[in-house]
Amino acid sequence: MLMLGIDTSGKTASAALYEDGIMLGQTSVYTSKTHSQVILPMVKKIMSDCGRELSQLTDISVSSGPGSYTGIRIGIAAVKAMSFALDIPCYAVSSLEGLAYNCGFIGYICPVMKARKDLVYTALYRTDKDKLVRCTDEKIISMTELDGILSEINESVMITGDGAEVFCDEFKNAKYVLSPVHLRLQSGSGICIAALHHTPQTADEIEASYLQLVKAEKDLIKSGHC
C-alpha cells in the first residue's frame, strides 16, 4: 500500500506519504497563502523527494473536517480529482481524529481546535491497543463546557490542537497534559495513520464535516427558504 495523506483543515497545509505503514516523508507549511496555492506543489514535491510517482499511489486520504470551510473544500476537491484520475480508493478522516493519532499518547486524548468566537471543535478519544476509540461525538462547544466534560474523567488527558495551550492556561488541572508543540497542528501523517483504521470510499462518497452551518446555509435559513 502506498498512501498519500492530505490535511488542509487548519492554517497548516500538510501532505505525507506512507508505504506499508511506514512514513516515507512529510511536508507541512504554516502559511498565509490559500491552500489551493500550496497543496498540489507540496504533493508533487513529496512524491519526487521519496522517489515515487503519482501513478504508484494505491490509496489517498484527506481530512474531511471540522475546520476551515475553504481549506476543507480544497483538500477534498484535490483528493477527489486524484482518486478519479488514478482510479484508487480514498478515505475521509476527521481532522480531530488525525490530531489525536499525531500524539502517540496512551490513554485519553482530547483535540481542541479553535472555531468561531469562544467556541472549539473537539472530541474525546482513548487508546485501544493499536487504534483510537472515540468516546464522544464531535462537538462545537465552549471551553467551559469541555472542561466540565473532561473533569468527569479520573485519568490524565492529553490536550492537543491549536486551542490546547489556551485551554490548559485557562483551566489548570493536574489531569491535563499539554501535548508537545510540534504535535498540535494538523498533519498528513495523522490522517494516514487514522485512515488505516477506516473503510475505503469512492470519491463520490467523500463528504465534508463542518459541525456548523456555513454562511450561505445560515442566510438561507434566515430568509425562510429552508
N, C-alpha and C positions, 0 to 999 in steps of 0.2 A: 504494500500500500504506500503510495506517495501522495500525501495530503497537503494542500495549501490551506492555511487558516488566515482569515482577514477580520480585523476589528476596527471599525470606523465609528463606533458609537459615542466616543468622547472626543476630547481635544487631541488625544494621541491617535495617529493612524499607524496601524501595525500589521505586518504580514510575517508569517512563519511557515517553514517547510518541515514536515515530518515524514520520515520514511520508516515504516515498520515500527512505529512507536518511538523512534529516536529523532530528536530535533537536529536537523542539518544546519539550520540557520534561522535568524530572526532579525528583522529591522523595524524600528519604531521611531516615529518622529512626532514630537510635540510641536505643532505648527499653527500659525495664524492663517495659513492658506486653507482653502477648501479641500476636503479630502479627495474631491474629483481631480484635483491637480497633482496629487502626490501618490495615490494608492496604486494606480497601474504602473507608473515608473518604478515604484517600490517592488511590485511583484516581478517585473522584468529583471530588476537588479538581483533580487534574492535567488531567482531561478538561475541566473547567469553565475552568480558567486558560488552556488552549490553545484554547478556543473550539470544542471538538469534542464530539460526542455519542457515547455508548457504541454506539449503533446504526450509527455510521460506521466502527467498527473492522472491518478486514478480516482481521487476524491477531492472535494473542496468544501470548506466550512466557513461560516460567516456569523458574526454577531447580529442577532435579529432584534436587539434592543433589550431593555429600555435604554434611553439616552438621547442624543441629539437627533431630532427628526431628520434633518438633512443628511447627517452622517450615516445614519442607518439606511436611508434610501439609497445612498451612493454605494455603500458596501453590498447591499443586497442586489442592486442592479448589476454591479460588476460580476458578482458570483453567478447570477442567473445567466448572464451573457457567456461566461466561460463554461458553465455547465452545459448549456445548449450547444456551443461551438465544439466542445470536446466530447460531448455525449457521455458525461460522467455524473454520478450521483452527488448531491450536496447535502449539507447538514446546517440547520438553523439552530444556533446556540444562544441562550440568554447571555447578555453581557455580564449580568450578575454572577451567573454560574462560571463564566470564563474567569472573572476576577477571583472567585473562590478557589478554582483549580490552580491559579497562579501561586497560591500561598504555600502549599505543601505542609499545611498545619494539621496535626492530629487532634481532632476534637471538633468544636463548633466554630464556624466561620460565618461572619456577617459582613457582606459587601455593603458599603454605604456610598451611593453615588448622588452627587448634587443634582437636584431637579430645579423647579422654579421656586422663587421666593425662599421660604424657610423649609421647604419640603425635600425629602430624599427618596430615591429609589432604593429598595432594599429587599432582602430575603434572608432567611437563616438556613444554613447548611451544616451537616455534620459528616464526618468521615465514616465510611463503612468499608473496611478493607481497602481496596484499591480505587474506590469511587466515592463520590459525594451523594448524599441523600438530602433533598430539600425538605426542610421541616415546616416551612410556612409558605403561603402563597407569596408571589412577588407583589410588593405594595409600593404605593407612593404615599408617604406619611410624614409627620413631623418628627424631628429628632427626639422630642419629649415622649411621643408615643412609642418610638423604637426603644428608648431606654426602659420604658415600662414593660415591654415585651421581654427584653433581654434580662431584666432584673429577676425574672422568674426562673432563670437557669442557674443551677448550682455548680456550674463548672466555668472554666476560663473560656472566653470567646475572643477569637481573633477578629479585629475590626480592620477592614481594608477598603480600598476605593478612594476617590478624590475627596470624599467628605469624612474620611476616617479620623484625620487629625483634629478637625473642628469638633467632631462628636466626642472624641476622647478628652479633649480640653474642657468641654462644657459639662460632661457627665463623668466625673472622676470616680472610677470604680475599679477596685483591685482585680476584678474578674476580666476587665477589658484589656486585651493585649493588642497594641498597635502594630500592624504589620510593617515590615521594613519599607522604606520609602520607594524603593525600586519595584515593589510588587503592587503598588496602589493604583497604577494606571493600567488601562486595558492593554491586552497583548494578544497577538495572533497565536502564540503558543498556548495560552489558556484556552482559546477557542478550539484549537486542535485536540488538546487533551480531553476536553469535555466532549467533543464530537465522537471520540472513540467509544463513548458510552451511550450514544444516540442511534436511532434508526435512520438510515439514509432516506432522503426525499428526492423527488424530482424538482426541477427548477420551478415548475408551476405551483408546487405546494409550499414553497418558501414564503412566509409572511412576516411582516414587521410586528413587533410587540411594543407599543408605546407606553402603555399603562395609563395614559391620559389622552384626552381628545386633542387633536391638532387644531390650530386656529380656524381652519376652514370648516371643520365639523362643529366647533363652538358657534361660529357665526350662523351656520345653517340652523342649528337648534334655536338660537335666539330669534331668527327670522320666522320661526314657526313652520318651516318646511320639512321638518324631520321629527 
